Amino acid sequence: MTEPSETTVAAEDLAIIATQLGREPRGVLAVAYRTPDGIPAVVKTAPRLPDGTPFPTLYYLTDPRLTAEASRQESAGVMREMTERLGADEDLAAAYRAAHESYLAERDEIESLGTDFTGGGMPERVKCLHVLIAHALAKGPGVNPLGDEAVALAADNGLRGTAIPADWPRYARSGAPENGARA
């Protein structure tokens, strides 16, 4: 079960999120990530919406700058490149599987949906950078390697210090943090 503090989201935050989404948010348990200026950007959602509909996406991206950047990366072929690397790099595939398992365990702690679907294509492919970016921002660097990379790409595309922390690790296109830094 969730902690009681996670079920209370400030009305001001819900209003901002509604504006970001263009609709009322559903099943919000917590603001999981705020931009450096304090704006909600990722929400943690219940595995089941208030009407009972299963909703396996635990972390949901709400900030319009980040959603636009995720869409831009998807259109640029980043998902295809990442999926190809998963098939060729056993270490990357293992780290991505660990991110999937962590995501699933966290969601199942709230409520099991009886499925191992987590979102974003995890663990075999990359299907949705919105989910991966949301997961990486919510958990911080070092949990979801491909989410971390997508966030780093977004940071390098003008969002560092605005929608993304200024100190988010930079990544080489190979997926390793630059200069040997640990993510």
C-alpha positions in Angstrom: 0.0 0.0 0.0 1.1 3.6 -0.5 2.2 5.8 2.3 -0.6 8.2 3.3 1.6 11.2 2.4 1.7 10.0 -1.2 -2.0 10.1 -1.6 -2.3 13.8 -0.8 -1.3 16.1 -3.7 -1.6 19.8 -3.3 -4.5 21.4 -5.1 -2.1 24.0 -6.6 -0.1 21.2 -8.1 -3.2 19.4 -9.5 -4.2 22.7 -11.1 -0.8 23.1 -12.7 -0.9 19.5 -13.9 -4.4 19.9 -15.3 -3.2 23.0 -17.3 -0.1 21.1 -18.5 -2.2 18.1 -19.7 -5.2 20.1 -20.9 -7.5 17.8 -18.8 -8.0 16.8 -15.2 -5.3 14.5 -14.0 -6.4 11.0 -12.9 -5.0 8.7 -10.3 -2.2 11.0 -9.2 -0.5 9.8 -6.0 2.4 12.2 -5.9 4.5 14.7 -7.8 7.5 12.5 -8.5 9.7 15.2 -10.1 9.7 18.9 -10.2 11.7 21.1 -12.6 14.6 23.1 -11.1 12.1 26.0 -10.8 9.7 23.9 -8.7 7.0 23.1 -11.4 5.5 19.6 -11.3 6.9 17.7 -14.3 6.3 14.0 -13.5 3.5 12.4 -11.6 3.3 9.1 -9.9 0.0 7.5 -10.7 -2.1 4.7 -9.3 -1.9 1.4 -11.1 -5.7 1.6 -11.3 -7.6 4.8 -12.2 -10.5 5.9 -9.9 -13.0 4.2 -12.3 -11.1 0.9 -12.0 -9.3 1.0 -15.4 -5.8 -0.5 -15.2 -3.1 2.1 -15.7 0.3 0.5 -15.8 2.2 3.7 -16.3 3.5 4.4 -12.9 5.4 7.6 -13.9 3.7 10.0 -16.3 5.4 13.0 -17.9 3.4 16.3 -17.6 5.7 19.2 -18.4 5.0 20.4 -22.0 8.7 21.2 -22.6 9.6 17.6 -21.7 6.8 16.0 -23.6 7.6 18.0 -26.7 11.3 17.0 -26.4 10.3 13.3 -25.9 8.2 13.5 -29.1 11.1 15.2 -31.0 13.5 12.4 -30.0 11.0 9.8 -31.0 10.6 11.5 -34.4 14.4 11.6 -34.8 14.7 7.9 -34.5 16.2 7.7 -31.0 13.9 4.8 -30.0 15.0 2.7 -33.0 18.7 3.4 -32.2 18.2 2.5 -28.6 16.4 -0.7 -29.5 19.1 -1.8 -31.8 21.7 -1.2 -29.1 19.7 -3.4 -26.7 20.1 -6.3 -29.1 23.8 -5.8 -29.4 24.9 -4.8 -25.9 24.3 -7.4 -23.2 25.3 -5.0 -20.3 22.8 -2.4 -21.5 20.1 -5.0 -21.9 20.7 -6.3 -18.4 20.6 -2.7 -16.9 17.4 -2.0 -18.9 15.8 -5.2 -17.6 16.8 -4.3 -14.0 15.1 -0.9 -14.6 12.0 -2.8 -15.8 12.0 -5.1 -12.7 12.5 -2.2 -10.3 9.6 -0.3 -12.0 7.3 -3.4 -11.8 8.2 -4.1 -8.1 7.5 -0.4 -7.2 4.1 -0.5 -9.0 3.2 -3.9 -7.5 3.9 -2.5 -4.0 1.0 -0.1 -4.6 -1.3 -2.6 -6.4 -0.5 -5.6 -8.6 -2.2 -5.5 -12.0 -1.3 -9.2 -12.6 0.9 -8.2 -15.6 4.6 -7.7 -16.2 3.9 -4.8 -18.6 5.6 -1.7 -17.3 5.6 0.7 -20.2 8.1 2.3 -22.5 8.7 -1.0 -24.2 10.7 -2.3 -21.2 12.5 -4.7 -21.1 13.0 -5.8 -24.7 12.6 -2.6 -26.8 12.2 1.1 -26.6 8.6 2.1 -27.4 7.9 5.4 -25.6 10.5 7.9 -24.5 7.9 9.8 -22.5 7.7 6.9 -20.1 11.5 6.4 -19.9 12.2 10.1 -19.4 9.5 10.3 -16.7 11.0 7.2 -14.9 14.5 8.6 -15.1 13.6 12.0 -13.8 11.5 10.5 -11.0 14.2 8.1 -9.8 17.3 10.0 -10.7 20.3 9.0 -12.8 21.5 5.4 -12.6 18.2 3.5 -12.5 17.0 3.5 -16.1 20.0 3.7 -18.5 18.0 4.6 -21.6 15.8 7.0 -19.7 19.0 8.6 -18.4 20.3 9.0 -22.0 17.0 10.5 -23.2 17.1 13.0 -20.4 20.7 13.9 -21.2 19.7 14.4 -24.8 16.9 16.7 -23.7 19.3 18.6 -21.4 21.7 19.1 -24.3 18.9 20.3 -26.5 18.3 23.4 -24.3 16.5 22.0 -21.3 19.5 21.8 -18.9 18.8 24.0 -15.9 15.2 24.7 -16.9 13.2 21.5 -17.1 16.2 19.3 -16.2 18.7 19.7 -13.4 21.9 21.5 -14.4 24.0 18.7 -13.0 22.3 15.8 -14.9 25.1 13.6 -16.3 26.0 14.0 -19.9 26.1 10.9 -22.1 28.1 10.0 -25.1 26.0 8.5 -27.9 27.4 5.0 -26.9 25.3 5.3 -23.7 28.2 5.5 -21.2 28.4 8.6 -19.0 31.1 10.9 -20.4 34.5 11.2 -18.7 33.9 8.0 -16.9 31.4 9.7 -14.5 29.0 7.4 -12.8 25.3 8.1 -13.5 
